Amino acid sequence: MGYLLMAKIRKVVKENAGLLILAAIVGAMYLYLRTPGDTLATEAELAAVFSAGRPVLVELYSNT
């Protein structure tokens, strides 16, 4: 029983190797290119970043 299941899995992987590789590449690129989250926990930390004397890039995002 286990041998037949492994044979079926191998067949599916062999038939869909290109699609699986493409999915792996897309997944890896998503993880590499996504925007990381912030490290600021409070508004006081944000205010400290703004008053540090260096330029700050603020990105706003709304999901509505």
Secondary structure, DSSP 8 states (H G I E B T S, - for coil): -HHHHHHHHHHHHHHTHHHHHHHHHHHHHHHHHS-------SHHHHHHHHTTSS----------
